[in-house]
């Protein structure tokens, strides 16, 4: 079956020969319906395999958790032994009962990682394990410039977003996701990025040099946000005590200027007008954070 994913390039790809094959892997324990657990995509020209598996398998099949957890590792080792194309042939010939394989499909792919993600989200429906595999995304929008637009922010999460496996060992229940607009924090944070922040205990102590999410509270329920590198300017009061004088918020992009805020209202307590509410952790859709999808 010939399928072309790049809709914007449909006319161009009609005349191109397929350069990729893919299958969907499912698991069906005895007496249970099959459940898609991952996708496998192969670049015909280079032979490079791309894979993405669900991370909630132990929750999905608790009675067969040990078997299912080892399944991906076994499949990866077999693919490395046979080569991607031969492995797909072997799998189609041998998979049955517990492990099932969809009909092989072919198509024109220009961005293999993008198409892998598309296939995964089309066929797999992982469970939302809050703060284990997914983090909440809130409606706030932060500016990588000066303050973003003033708006109301819902207290409830707008949705729960799946987090790359490389980050999951570090997830805590004070993490959240927000959208950052603007170019002043490039190249670290591209315009329009979904970013992970950590609040709570991470904000205790020195924030010097950290990249932080700052809120400017206006009318009740209305807030404005920005993301910057934090610098606190202090003066020595006596031998044992320093006094904060002001805070400077620095961009990473040299085309933008730093700006200062009086320190007095700049705190993490509920009474302050301007507060640090999160420390930057990562860009959620940054490809450097995704799992190594090649066995």
N, C-alpha and C positions, 0 to 999 in steps of 0.2 A: 504494500500500500504506500503510495507516494503522498507525503504530507509536507507542506511548506508552511513554516511558522511565521516567517518575517513578512507580515501583511503589508508593511509599508514598501517592501521591495518585491511585491508579488509579480509584477510584470518582468522584472529582471530575473527572478529565480525560475520562471516557467521554462526557460531555455537551458537552465543549468542541470547537469546530471547530479543525482543524489550523492552527497558526500558523507552521510551519516546514517547509522542504524541505531535503533533503541528498542528496549523491551522494558516491561513493567514486571517486577517480582512481587508475588503474593504468597502469603502463608495461610494454610487452612488446617488447623489442628483437628483431630477426629471429632466429628459431631458439631463443628463450628463452620460458619461461612468463611470464605476466603477474604483476606484483608490485604490490600496493597501495602507493602512495606518499603519499597524503594524503586528507583529507576536506574537504568544502566544505558549509557550513551557511548557510541564508539565513532571516532573520527576515522573514516575509511582511508584517507590519504596518509595519515601518520601512524595509524594504529593505536592512537592514544585513547584509553578508556576513561570515561567520566562516570561517577556514581554519586548517588545521594540516597541515604537510608533514613528511615524514621528513628527517633531517639526515645520513643515511648513504648518500645516493644515489651519491656518487662511489665508494664502496666496493662498493655493490651492483652497479653497472654500470660498471666501470672503463673499458671500451672506448667507452662512450657518455657518459662523465662530463661533458664540456663541454655536450652537448646537454641532458642531464638537469638539470644545475645551472641552466641558463638557462630551463628550462621553467616553473618556479614564477614567475619574474619576468615572463615573457611572459603567463602566465595572469592574474596580478594586474593588469597593465596593461590587458589586454583586459576584465577585469571592471570596472575603473574607467571604461573608455570606454563600455561598453554598459549598465552597471547590473547589479546582482546577478541579478535575475530573468531579464533578457534574455540575460545571459552564460550562465546555465545552459541556456537554450533553445539558444543558439548552440553550446555545447559538445556537447550531446546530438546535434545535427544534424551536427557536423563531426568529432568525435573518431572515430578509426579507426586500425587497425594499431598504430603505436607508442604513442599515447596512447589509453587506453580509459576509458569512463565507465560506472559501474554504473547500474542502473535507479533512477530518482528515487524517493525515499521521502518520506513526509510524516508529521507527527505533532505532538503538543502538547508544547511545550518551555517550561519555566519559568525555567531558568537556562541560557543559551546557552553560556557558557564550560564549564560542567560537562558539558553534553551533547556539546559538541565534543570534549572530552577522552575521554568515554566512547566515542564513535564511533571516534576515533583508535586507542585501545587495543584496541577490538574488531576492527578491520579491518587495522591496520598492525602489522607485526612488525619493528621496526628492529633492526639488528645492535647488539650491545653493543661499543662502541669504548671500551675502558677509559681513563679520564681524558681522553677527547676528547668523547664524548657522554654518558657515564655515570660515576657515582661510586659507590664502595662504601658500603653501609650496614652498620654494625656493630651488634651486639646490645645495646651499652651504652645505658642510659637515664639521662639527666641530669635533675636536679631544678632547676626555676626556683624554688627555695625554699632550704632547707638541703640536706644531703646526700640523694641518692636512696637507694633500697633497695640493700643490699649484695648483690652477685650476681657470678657468674662471667661473664666476657666472652670470647666466642670470638675467636681471633686471625684467623680467616678471615672474609671478608665474608659476611653473611647473604644479600645480593643486591646487584645493581647497578641503580641508579636513574637514569633519564634526567633530564638537566639541561636547563633552559630554554636556548634558543639565545643569549639575551642574556648568559649567564654563560660560555659555552663558550670564548670567547677568553681567559678568565682561568683556566681549569682547569689545575691542576698535580697531579703525582702524590703530593703530600702532603695532598690534600684528602680528606675523608670525610664521611659523613652519619650523624647520630645523632638519636634522638628526645628531645625536651625536654618534660617534664611540669611543671605548676604555673603559677602566675599572676604570680610576682614579676618576670618580665621582660616582662610586657605593657605597652604594646601591641606592642612590637617582636617578641616571640616569643609567639604564642598558645599556650595549653595544648595539649599533644599534637602540637606541630609537628615535622616533619622539618627539621632544620637542617644546613647545610653549615658545616664547620669546616676550618681550614687549620692543619696542624702544621708540623714541620720548621723551616726557616729563618725562618719568620714569627715564631717564638717567641724568636728571638735579639734582644737589645737590650731597650729599655724596653717594658714592657707597660702603662705608666701610661695609664689611661683606656680601655683596650681591653676589649671584652666577650670573656670567655675561658671555656673549658671546663676545669674543675679536677677532678682525680682524687684521691681519698683512698684510698690503698692499705692494706688491712687484712691479712687472711690471704693467703698465696700464691694468686694467681689470682682473688682477690675484690677488687672495687673499688666505690667509690661516687663519684658525680659530681654536680657542680652547675655552673650557668652564671651568671656575674655580671660586673659591671663592676669592673675591677681598679684598686686604688689602693695604692701602696706608700708607707709612711711612713718617712722617713729622718732621720738626724741627721748633722751635720757633725762628722767625726772630726778632720780638720785641713784645711789650705787646699786640698789636692788630693784628698781622699778623703771619701766619704760611707759611712755604714753603714746597712743596712736594719734597721729595728726590728720592724715588723709589716706585715701586709697586711690591708686592709679590702676586703671583697667587698660591693659595692653592688647592690641590686635597682633596676630602673627603675620599678616600680610603687610609688607612695608609700604604699600600704597595708602594705608590708613593710619590715622594718628591716634595716640593714646589720649585718654581723658581722665580727669580727676573727679572724685566725689568726696565731700566732707565726711570725715569718719564718724561723727556723732550718731547719725541715724543708720550707719552701716553695720549691721549685726545679724545674728542668726536667731534672735529672740522674736517673739510674736509682736512685740511693741514697735519694732523698727519699721521705718518706711521703706528702706532699701535693705534687702537681705540676700545672703548667699543661700541658695536652696539646693544646690547640687554640685558635685565635682564631676567633670567630664571623664568618662571611662573609655568610650570607643564610638566610632561611627558604625551603626548597625549594619549598613549595607556595604561596608568597606570590604573589598575582595581579599584583602590581606588577612581578614579575620575568619573567613570561611574555612571549613575543613578542607584538607587536601583531598580533592575529589578524584585523584588519580591513584589507583593501587600501586 
